[in-house]
């Protein structure tokens, strides 16, 4: 009877050791998964914060010109052309005027004068606007 009890206790002890080993392995797996999830969440958080930060003026002007007409920057780089005239919607004129209100914009884009202020009757009307980009913007 004693040997049966010892045998039972030994088996129970082995089972409990295996349960402990499996539990530790599961805990370690969960910790590793949590580490990777945490890193990914941190990366996404940093990316979201970076997207919320205002972009530098040069980058914003380059994006604006590329959306306005991708040929502007291409012509500026290949032919050296710096003065442009394009038909702009009211929203595009407003955005261009916002650039002109920024202090450092003369490094990148020059306002031609009152010709930019166009008479806009409807929001879908396009009006001619002239602007000059600088070498610093192109390079």
C-alpha positions, 0 to 999 in steps of 0.5 A: 500500500505504501508503494502505491501511495509513493507511486501515486505521489511520484506520478502526481509530482511529475504531472505537476512539474509538467503543468508548471513547465507548460505554464511557464512556456505559455507565460513566456510566449505571452510575454514575447507576444506582448513585447512585439504588440507593444513595440508595434503599438509604440511605432504606430503611436510615434507615426501618428504623432509625426503625422500630426506635426506640421511639415516644414514649409519647403515640404508643404510647398513641394507637395502643393506644387506636385498636386497642382501640376507635377510638371512644375517641378519637373520643368524647374529641374530639367529646364531651369524654369522658375516663373510659372502661370497656372489656372487655380481654383479658389481653394488653390489660390487660398492655399497659395496665399497662406504660403505667402503669409509665412515668414520664410517663404521667400526662400522657396516661392515669391509672390508676383504681386496683386495679380494673384488675387483673382476675381472669383465668381464661383468655386469651380472657376479657375483663375490665372495665377503667377508665381516664381519658385526659387533655386533652393526649393528645386534643389 
